[in-house]
C-alpha cells in the first residue's frame, strides 16, 4: 500500500482584527494606558490607512512584510518608546510635523501659547523671536497662522535643529522661518537688531530637577533631558529669558512663555524685579494650572 502523503496544515494569515487584539493585549501588559489607541495608530501606519479604516478591514489578512513591520513597531512601543518617535511625526496646531528620537515632543498644552501670541502680535508684518524651538512646532504654527510674520527660531541641540529645519522645508516656510543653532539669543546677534522684535516666544525647560525621576518612563527615558530640566526650581532658563528678552523687544513688544503649573507667582516676581516690563499676567490652562506668562515691555 502506498503511504499517504503528509502535507503541512495551512495556517491562515492573521487578520487586521486579530492583529489589533493581540497587539492591544501586549501593550496593556507592558503598562501602557493608551494601548488600544497605540495599536490602532501603529497598524494604520503600516497599512497606509486610518484608524477608522481598520474596522472596515477587520477580516482582511495582514501579509508578509506588513506583518513583520508591525511586529517591530509593537516591540518598540512595549519598551515605552514614544509613539511619535516610532511613527516619525506628530500633530501640532493642525500641522503634521516630522519628529524623531532626541527631539522634545510638542504637547497640546503649548497650543495655548501659539493662540495667545497670534492674538497679541500685530495683524500685519512682525518680527518674532522663538527660542528653545525644539522641533520648530511653535515657529511653524505662528508663521502658518500669520502670513506676514517673520520668525527667527533658535535651538541649541543638534538633533532638534535638524528636525526644525526639516519641518520648515516640509511646510514649506523657508522664506519666513529661519532656524539658527545656539543658546537663546546669541545666534541672532548681528542678524536681528536689538529692540526690533514684536514678540519673544518660548517654551523653555521648566521642570525642577527633583521632579525628573518621577516622570513617566516614556518621557524620562526617551525625551531629551535638556528640554525638560529647568534646574533645582525649574527657573534657570526662565530667569535668563526674563533678563535678556527686554533688550530684543521693541517698546510695547510682548514676551510670552510657557511655564510650570505652580510657577506663576515666582515668575511675576522676576518680572517685577527686572523693571523693564509692565505687570505680568499668567493665564491658566483647562485644568486651572498656571500655563502661559504674558508681559509687555515698557
C-alpha positions as CSV (number, residue, x, y, z in Angstrom):
1,X,0.0,0.0,0.0
2,X,1.2,3.5,-0.9
3,X,1.7,5.5,2.3
4,X,-0.5,8.7,2.4
5,X,1.3,11.9,1.5
6,X,1.6,14.1,4.6
7,X,1.1,17.8,4.0
8,X,1.6,20.7,6.4
9,X,-1.6,22.2,7.7
10,X,-2.4,25.6,6.1
11,X,-2.0,28.3,8.7
12,X,-4.1,31.4,7.7
13,X,-2.5,34.8,7.9
14,X,-3.7,36.8,10.9
15,X,-6.4,39.3,10.2
16,X,-6.5,43.0,11.0
17,X,-8.9,42.3,13.8
18,X,-6.7,39.6,15.4
19,X,-3.6,41.6,15.0
20,X,-5.2,44.5,16.8
21,X,-6.4,42.3,19.6
22,X,-3.0,40.7,20.1
23,X,-1.1,44.0,20.0
24,X,-3.5,45.6,22.4
25,X,-3.1,42.8,24.9
26,X,0.7,43.1,24.7
27,X,0.7,46.8,25.2
28,X,-1.7,46.6,28.1
29,X,0.7,44.0,29.7
30,X,3.6,46.5,29.1
31,X,1.7,49.0,31.3
32,X,0.6,51.4,28.5
33,X,-2.7,53.2,29.3
34,X,-3.2,54.1,25.7
35,X,-2.8,50.5,24.4
36,X,-5.8,50.4,22.1
37,X,-5.1,53.7,20.6
38,X,-1.5,52.9,20.1
39,X,-2.2,49.6,18.5
40,X,-4.6,51.2,16.0
41,X,-2.2,54.0,15.2
42,X,0.7,51.6,14.5
43,X,-1.3,49.2,12.4
44,X,-2.9,52.1,10.4
45,X,0.6,53.5,9.8
46,X,1.8,50.1,8.5
47,X,-1.2,49.5,6.2
48,X,-1.4,53.1,5.0
49,X,-5.0,53.6,6.2
50,X,-6.8,55.4,9.1
51,X,-7.8,54.1,12.5
52,X,-11.4,54.1,11.3
53,X,-10.4,52.2,8.1
54,X,-9.0,49.4,10.2
55,X,-12.5,48.4,11.3
56,X,-13.8,48.2,7.8
57,X,-10.8,46.0,7.0
58,X,-11.2,43.8,10.1
59,X,-11.4,40.4,8.3
60,X,-8.6,41.2,5.9
61,X,-5.4,39.2,6.3
62,X,-2.2,41.0,7.2
63,X,0.6,39.6,5.0
64,X,4.3,39.2,4.9
65,X,6.3,42.4,5.2
66,X,3.4,44.3,6.8
67,X,3.2,41.6,9.5
68,X,6.9,41.9,10.2
69,X,6.9,45.7,10.3
70,X,4.0,45.9,12.6
71,X,5.6,43.4,15.0
72,X,8.8,45.6,15.1
73,X,6.7,48.7,15.9
74,X,4.8,46.9,18.7
75,X,8.0,45.7,20.3
76,X,9.3,49.3,20.3
77,X,6.1,50.6,21.9
78,X,6.2,47.9,24.5
79,X,9.6,49.4,25.5
80,X,7.7,52.7,26.1
81,X,9.3,54.5,23.2
82,X,7.0,57.4,22.4
83,X,4.7,56.7,19.6
84,X,5.6,60.0,17.9
85,X,9.2,58.7,17.5
86,X,8.0,55.4,16.2
87,X,5.7,57.0,13.6
88,X,8.3,59.7,12.8
89,X,5.8,62.5,13.1
90,X,3.3,64.3,15.3
91,X,0.4,66.8,15.1
92,X,0.5,70.3,16.5
93,X,-1.9,73.1,15.8
94,X,-3.3,71.2,12.9
95,X,0.2,70.7,11.3
96,X,1.8,67.3,10.6
97,X,5.4,67.7,11.8
98,X,8.4,65.4,11.4
99,X,9.7,64.2,14.7
100,X,12.4,61.7,15.8
101,X,14.3,60.5,18.8
102,X,16.2,63.1,20.7
103,X,13.7,65.9,20.0
104,X,11.2,67.2,22.5
105,X,7.6,66.2,21.7
106,X,5.3,69.2,21.4
107,X,2.2,69.0,23.7
108,X,-1.4,70.1,23.1
109,X,-1.0,72.5,26.1
110,X,1.5,74.5,24.1
111,X,-1.1,75.4,21.5
112,X,-2.4,77.9,24.0
113,X,0.9,79.7,23.8
114,X,0.6,79.9,20.0
115,X,-3.0,81.1,20.2
116,X,-2.1,83.9,22.6
117,X,0.9,85.0,20.6
118,X,-1.1,85.1,17.4
119,X,-3.8,87.2,19.2
120,X,-1.3,89.7,20.8
121,X,1.0,90.3,17.8
122,X,0.5,92.8,15.0
123,X,-2.0,91.6,12.4
124,X,0.3,92.6,9.6
125,X,4.1,92.2,9.4
126,X,6.1,91.4,12.6
127,X,9.4,90.1,13.7
128,X,9.1,87.2,16.1
129,X,11.9,85.5,18.1
130,X,11.2,82.0,19.2
131,X,13.9,80.4,21.4
132,X,14.1,76.8,22.6
133,X,12.3,75.9,19.4
134,X,12.9,72.1,19.5
135,X,11.1,70.7,16.5
136,X,10.1,74.1,15.3
137,X,6.5,73.5,16.1
138,X,5.7,76.9,17.6
139,X,7.7,78.8,14.9
140,X,5.9,77.0,12.1
141,X,2.5,77.3,13.7
142,X,2.9,81.0,14.1
143,X,4.1,81.5,10.6
144,X,1.2,79.5,9.2
145,X,-1.3,81.4,11.4
146,X,0.2,84.9,10.5
147,X,1.5,85.1,6.9
148,X,3.0,88.5,7.4
149,X,5.3,87.4,10.2
150,X,9.0,86.5,10.0
151,X,10.1,84.1,12.7
152,X,13.7,83.6,13.9
153,X,13.8,80.2,15.7
154,X,16.8,79.3,17.9
155,X,17.7,75.8,19.3
156,X,21.0,74.6,20.8
157,X,20.5,70.8,20.4
158,X,21.8,69.4,17.1
159,X,19.1,66.8,16.5
160,X,16.4,69.4,17.2
161,X,18.0,71.9,14.9
162,X,17.9,69.4,12.1
163,X,14.3,68.5,12.9
164,X,13.2,72.1,12.9
165,X,14.8,72.8,9.6
166,X,13.2,69.7,8.1
167,X,9.8,70.9,9.3
168,X,10.4,74.4,7.8
169,X,11.2,72.8,4.5
170,X,8.3,70.4,4.7
171,X,5.6,73.0,5.1
172,X,7.3,75.0,3.3
173,X,8.2,78.1,5.2
174,X,11.8,78.8,4.3
175,X,11.2,82.4,3.3
176,X,9.7,83.3,6.7
177,X,11.0,80.9,9.3
178,X,14.8,81.0,9.9
179,X,16.3,78.3,12.2
180,X,19.6,79.2,14.0
181,X,21.7,76.9,16.2
182,X,22.9,78.2,19.5
183,X,22.0,79.3,23.0
184,X,19.0,81.6,23.5
185,X,19.6,85.0,21.7
186,X,23.3,84.6,20.9
187,X,22.8,83.3,17.3
188,X,20.7,86.3,16.5
189,X,23.4,88.8,17.2
190,X,24.4,90.7,14.0
191,X,21.3,89.3,12.3
192,X,18.3,90.8,14.2
193,X,18.6,94.3,15.6
194,X,18.2,94.6,19.3
195,X,15.0,96.3,20.2
196,X,13.3,95.3,16.9
197,X,11.2,92.2,17.9
198,X,7.5,92.5,18.2
199,X,7.3,89.2,20.2
200,X,9.6,86.9,22.0
201,X,8.1,83.5,22.5
202,X,9.4,80.4,24.2
203,X,8.5,77.0,25.7
204,X,11.7,76.6,27.8
205,X,12.7,73.8,30.1
206,X,10.8,74.5,33.3
207,X,10.6,71.3,35.3
208,X,12.6,71.2,38.5
209,X,15.4,68.7,38.6
210,X,14.0,66.7,41.5
211,X,10.8,66.0,39.6
212,X,12.5,64.4,36.6
213,X,12.8,60.9,38.1
214,X,9.1,60.8,38.8
215,X,8.1,61.4,35.1
216,X,6.5,58.6,33.1
217,X,9.0,56.2,31.6
218,X,8.5,57.4,28.0
219,X,9.3,60.9,29.0
220,X,12.1,60.2,31.5
221,X,13.9,57.6,29.4
222,X,13.4,58.9,25.9
223,X,12.9,62.7,25.6
224,X,16.0,64.9,25.8
225,X,16.7,66.0,29.4
226,X,18.0,69.4,28.3
227,X,14.4,70.2,27.0
228,X,12.9,69.3,30.4
229,X,15.3,70.2,33.2
230,X,15.0,73.8,34.4
231,X,17.3,73.4,37.3
232,X,16.6,73.0,41.0
233,X,13.5,75.2,41.0
234,X,12.7,75.0,37.3
235,X,13.5,78.6,36.6
236,X,17.1,78.6,35.4
237,X,16.3,79.3,31.7
238,X,13.3,81.4,32.5
239,X,15.4,83.8,34.6
240,X,17.7,84.3,31.6
241,X,14.8,84.8,29.3
242,X,13.2,87.5,31.5
243,X,16.6,89.2,31.9
244,X,17.6,89.1,28.2
245,X,14.3,89.4,26.2
246,X,13.7,93.0,27.1
247,X,16.8,94.0,25.1
248,X,15.4,92.4,22.0
249,X,11.9,93.7,22.2
250,X,10.6,97.0,20.8
251,X,8.8,99.2,23.3
252,X,5.4,97.6,24.0
253,X,6.6,94.3,22.5
254,X,5.4,91.1,24.1
255,X,7.3,88.3,26.0
256,X,5.3,85.1,26.2
257,X,6.5,82.0,28.0
258,X,5.0,78.6,28.7
259,X,5.6,77.9,32.4
260,X,5.1,75.2,35.0
261,X,1.8,74.8,36.7
262,X,2.8,76.5,40.0
263,X,5.4,79.0,38.8
264,X,3.2,82.0,38.1
265,X,3.9,83.8,41.4
266,X,7.7,83.3,41.2
267,X,7.9,84.5,37.6
268,X,5.8,87.5,38.3
269,X,8.4,88.3,41.0
270,X,11.2,88.0,38.4
271,X,9.4,90.3,36.0
272,X,8.7,93.0,38.7
273,X,12.3,92.9,39.9
274,X,13.6,93.4,36.3
275,X,11.8,96.8,36.0
276,X,11.7,96.8,32.2
277,X,8.3,95.3,31.8
278,X,4.7,96.2,32.7
279,X,2.9,93.9,35.1
280,X,2.9,90.3,34.2
281,X,-0.2,88.3,33.6
282,X,-0.5,84.5,34.0
283,X,-3.0,82.5,32.0
284,X,-4.3,79.2,33.3
285,X,-4.9,76.0,31.3
286,X,-8.1,73.9,31.2
287,X,-7.1,72.3,34.4
288,X,-6.8,75.6,36.2
289,X,-3.0,75.4,36.4
290,X,-0.5,78.2,35.5
291,X,0.5,77.8,31.9
292,X,1.3,81.0,29.9
293,X,3.1,84.1,31.1
294,X,2.5,87.2,29.1
295,X,4.2,90.6,29.8
296,X,4.8,93.7,27.8
297,X,8.0,95.7,27.6
298,X,7.6,99.2,29.0
